[in-house]
Structure formats: C-alpha cells, structure tokens
Amino acid sequence: MEPKELLERMKRNKGPVIVDVRTGLEFRRGHICGAHHAPTWKIFLGLAKLPADRGTELVVTCEHGPRAQIAQKILHGRGYHNVTLLSGHMAGWRRSGMPVVK
C-alpha cells in the first residue's frame, strides 16, 4: 500500500490495522499514529496481539522491508489472508513527509 493511500484512508477512519514489526526502540523513536507494535519475533512465537478475525486488513511495516516481508509470510501461514506491505516502509514514510508520533 502506498503511503498517501494509507494516510488518506486513516483520515477517513477507513484505514487497515497497521502492524509495525520493528524493535521497541525503533517504535518509540517514531511510528505511524495508531500502529500496533508487534515485533517480528513476537509474531513468530505467537505472542503478538493481533486481530482475532483473520480476514482483517493488515498493513505491515518495518524500517526498510526485510522484517515486514518475514512477518507477512508468518501471518499468511497463520491464516491472515489480507496482508500487504507499506510501500517504502517507515524510511519511505518519513521521506514522504508523512506524520509520525512518539
């Protein structure tokens, strides 16, 4: 999903669940408003708090992409079938001038 599309949907309260798979330190330094912090390792171990409805639309992001791609595969394996990646991830989000919260 492109950053502009995500931001527009968030403004209309039609946004997907944003799953930020970065470390706690990275998340605290700045994340997308409303993002759920679920590090990749917690998803892998089944410890992340995720929507019970496996049809919920999820957008996964990390800093540059690899962790988000791993998380997406794990989520698909756990039955989440509506999972996309944020284009450009958090680095791209910030480069685009999109808002972050701390």
Stockholm file with secondary structure:
# STOCKHOLM 1.0

chainA/1-102         MEPKELLERMKRNKGPVIVDVRTGLEFRRGHICGAHHAPTWKIFLGLAKLPADRGTELVVTCEHGPRAQIAQKILHGRGYHNVTLLSGHMAGWRRSGMPVVK
#=GR chainA/1-102 SS CCHHHHHHHHHTTCCCEEEECSCHHHHHHCBCTTCEECCHHHHHHTCSCCCSCTTSCEEEECSSSHHHHHHHHHHHHTTCCCEEECTTHHHHHHHTTCCCBC
#=GC SS_cons         CCHHHHHHHHHTTCCCEEEECSCHHHHHHCBCTTCEECCHHHHHHTCSCCCSCTTSCEEEECSSSHHHHHHHHHHHHTTCCCEEECTTHHHHHHHTTCCCBC
//
